[in-house]
Amino acid sequence: MHRIAKRRAHTCAWLATVLFTTSLTAHAVIVRGSVRDPLGRAIPSARVQLIRGTQVVASTVTLPDGTYEIRSADDGRFLLLASAQAFAVQVSDPFYGRPLDVVSRDLQLTINPVRSEITVTATGVPTAIEQTSGSVTLIPMQDLSTRVDISQELRLQPGVSVVQTGQYGGATSLFVRGGNSDANKVVIDDVPANDVGGVFDFGTVSSTAVRALESHRGPDSVLYGTDARAGVVRFETPHGTSIRPILTYSGDAGNLHTWRNEATLSGTYGKADYYTAFSRFDSSNALANDRYYAATAAANLGYSFTGSTSIRGTVRNGVSATGLPGPYDFQGLTQVGKQGDQDTYISGVIDDTRRSGWHNSFRYIGARKREQSQQFASNGTPDGFGDYYGKVVTIKGANGTSATGSSIVGYDPFPTRYELVSNRNGLGYRTDYKFNEHFTVVGGFRFQDERGSYRYPVFGTNQQVGRSNYDYTLQMQGGIGHRLFYTLGGAIQRNSLYGTEGEPQLGLAYYAIQPGRGWFHGTRLRANFAKGVQEPNLSTQLSSLYASLQAIQDTADIARFHVSPIGAQRSRTYEGGISQNIYSDRAILHLTYFHSTYGRGIEYVSTSLYNQYFNQTLPAALYGFYLNSLSTQGQGIEAELQYQISQRLFVRAGYTYLDASVKQSFSTDALQALGGAATVNPKYPGIAIGVSSPLVGQRPFRRAPNTGFFVVQYTADKLSASLKGAVSSRSDDSTFIDAFSSSTFDNSLLLPNRNLACGFTKLDANVTYQLKPSVAIFTQAENLLNNQHIGAFGYPGLPLTVRAGVKVRFPRE
């Protein structure tokens, strides 16, 4: 009897254990996924740990096919840590999980000591750079940690030119592969941030609350719609990840009456995560009447209903004001003016991932942009006829030409002002489904309602326009045999202004030699083809030939000359390249050839030239208008080298050769066909000058044929430092002084365009030292060579600036 009772007791204990274990399993969070290398190959026997807070709550190893499954009875915020022999450790982004949730998380390990990079911009879904065919540069958050804005880091990539008009707060433009500065799509938390028609000023964008910055060179209208004609710049607001609230503060000051304060608060609370930030920057700049300030506030709030369904809202608001001193080198004085910008971007998204891996997101986007500019009474010298002139100056071009005189700086003493408003509301749906490791489909639909207005009270102008646009996208991507990777997609866009446009895209990447140990193990060949489209901006739409005739109710000439609304601007890009891993992946060399054409561009045409060329007579009320009559192209070579010299020393450098030219221009072609004379400075007879735009055969303005950069970064336990340089050759440009606008009523202040703007070398340096786990001191120096010819021609750039400050974190890490 005693044995039977004992046996029964053991049986009951065993059953209780089974039931308890089964109950834990049934009420556990399950995390599934795979661990693979950058080419998508399975990594067996990799160790995967599930971490909650600072504790490892579960662990497992991957199966021969690289898959894993890990369970925990705990709920809350988790992250995964994966490691394998001969690979670097990988830590996942944090995620929320609760009992009964099934969460999918794939991890990628790399043997490459150079940064392992994941891009979203090129494909629409997180993809290893090694599997893409596009040209993408990723700028991590730490590279912006001592910067005031993002524009200086954008210089440090191949294929681009960054031009700032003046100093802090001056309009800053990005030219990609010879394209116009307004041909780039900028998205902030997937909210289109451009003005209607593509214009975006990088000079007022603070580095505050920027998690990661991606720059894609080449059209990407399939994924991002209109305005992605030359490239895409995308950045995100950080998420809260820590279990406890984290408060950080950064404060610094420097010369030119410069100071900056920044504070962030982030963390998680149960199913919610939060991140908030605020900063303010002030500087007097180095010119009179050019004070600048910018205040930035941002928030990112998320809530996870389950481990696979969440809702998130982001908002970013920027308010800035700057003086408008004008081209000091051309006037010898600073004008009295002010420009204010108020920009707000709002995003709300519901995100859901099914157990099958089917991912869906529904998004609302909103943008409110307002620019106000006011030029106060001119401080030039009046001539008694309502014109005001600057001082007598000598303008010196980098091409050896020069001009001496004074030019008009204003008319009449009363103030002038204008206001430009660009508003957007939109809804979007994005879906992607991964059938297997070799085939993924991405699709979507977008609807955007755009509203803009232009107000110029002096002339009684109050023009308003509205557009309702939508597009459908479909893209397929994947790989074959872990050697060949492909992207094939297309989009159909319906714009209420220019109608329906289609944009295809095809990309291929092939590993002739797969990565591995050795000097030259890892050879990737790339090829890419894409088309892009861009909608006209507000001013060109309102001042187009069609709109101008409509404004004066001249429907007869619209019908007579078959005038249609201004249309879409288009682009087409071919590129091919090779990426070579060197010395067991310690270094990577990228070489790319690109050929881009930009057709149906918009240019200004005078009515008199139009009438003369077509032997027609448009109404005298039209002084000029805009047409789709400009065509340019750019081709060249990009080279970039990344080298991890040691664990602490990293070097990156690049060079771009750009051959850009104007192929077609109505103004130039019509003038030559009529035997007319181009604008000429009598001091330089026989040299045709493009006053406001380049002539056919010339380079587009402000796109240097030779540019380069280098970055040297040193990182130790407490000390980190970097030296960064951007180099540019001379570029074509103009003084933009109107014909016959000098005090002598001639063209003596116009200079030949070729190589007019100076080349430059801009050196920046920063050092950060960790005094305590919660306290660091830093310094940031800009323009160490004190070169003031870095900006647009005629606008002195910032001299040497130095800022020093402290960063504090509560609680300490």
PyMOL commands that set and color helices and strands:
alter all, ss='L'
color gray80, all
select helices_A, chain A and resi 2-26+129-131+141-144+151-154+202-204+221-224+328-331+457-459+538-542+545-551+555-560+607-614+666-673
alter helices_A, ss='H'
color red, helices_A
select strands_A, chain A and resi 29-36+47-52+55-61+67-72+76-83+90-91+95-97+102-104+107-108+118-119+127-128+135-140+160-164+172-176+184-188+191-192+212-217+231-236+246-254+258-269+272-283+292-304+309-323+337-353+359-375+381-382+387-389+393-396+402-405+408-411+416-436+439-456+461-480+484-495+499-513+523-534+569-582+587-606+624-644+649-665+706-715+719-728+760-772+775-782+801-810
alter strands_A, ss='S'
color yellow, strands_A
deselect
rebuild
show_as cartoon
